């Protein structure tokens, strides 16, 4: 896969959680192209075509961003804020995929324009089932405009 394009952008600093997420999607035959980035700074560089991604076309946006909150360099809340403030990226669906159950995190992300807030289940089977359901909704049932 070309590192400059993807259908699903997964921004997750925990490599194990990232791999579980991708496995759960594949297990349910969601064969979309992925890009896994490990921190918010890298995600912003990808989304806004800066740094290592400066040659990328900003109009080639992911169909879905799965975004962790607690990450190094730039946290998920700041990434979400920048995505939803920019006219070019505001329309991209952003699902918060976090272990945080804190009301303040949920409230802040929804105020910033998150499309969904998903608390990662701790046990493996629950995680796989929940992520599979997330994929079913966002990749098969949800309708996106043609611009995505």
NUZA-946753 format. One record per residue (C-alpha): residue in one letter; x, y, z. Coordinates in steps of 0.1 Angstrom, whole numbers, plus 5000, padded with zeros to 4 digits. Example, Ala and Ser with C-alpha at 12.3 -4.5 7.8 and 13.67 -1.06 7.14 Angstrom:
BEGIN
A512349555078/S513749895071/
! end
This chain:
BEGIN
X500050005000/X501150354992/X501950535025/X500350855011/X496850705007/X494450495028/X490850435035/X491250395072/X493750605092/X494450445126/X496150685150/X497150465180/X500350455200/X499750105214/X500949865187/X499049575203/X495749765202/X496449875166/X497049515155/X493949385173/X491849655156/X493249565122/X492749185129/X489149245140/X488349435107/X490049165086/X488248885104/X485049035092/X486249085057/X486849455058/X489749465034/X490149835033/X493549995030/X495150105063/X497650335075/X498750305112/X500450615127/X501750605163/X501250965175/X499251275169/X502051475153/X502551215126/X498751205121/X498551585116/X501451565092/X499651305072/X496251475072/X497651825063/X500451705040/X503451825060/X506751675071/X507251325056/X503951365038/X504451695022/X504151544987/X500751384995/X497551524979/X495451685007/X492251594987/X493051224990/X491451185025/X490750875045/X487150745046/X487450705084/X489850805111/X490150595142/X491750815168/X493250735202/X493251015228/X496250955251/X499250965228/X502751115228/X503751445211/X500251565202/X497151415219/X494051295202/X491951595214/X494351835196/X494351625165/X490551615165/X490451995171/X492652065141/X490751825118/X487351965126/X488552335124/X489752305089/X487252325060/X489252075039/X489151795066/X486051875087/X483851625068/X486151325075/X484451095100/X486451065132/X485850785157/X487550815191/X488950475200/X490050515236/X490450335269/X489250655287/X485750645301/X486150995316/X483051205310/X485251515304/X486951335275/X483751225259/X482151565263/X485151755249/X485551525219/X481851555210/X481951925214/X484851935190/X482951735164/X483851365170/X481451145151/X481550865177/X483250775210/X484150415214/X485650285247/X487949985240/X486849675259/X489649515279/X489049155271/X490049025236/X486748875225/X484849185236/X487349405218/X487049205185/X483249205186/X483049575194/X485549675167/X483849445142/X480549625149/X482249955145/X483549855111/X480149725100/X478550055108/X481250295094/X482350095064/X479049935052/X476050095067/X477050465070/X476750665038/X479450915030/X479351185004/X481151124971/X483951364981/X485351105005/
! end
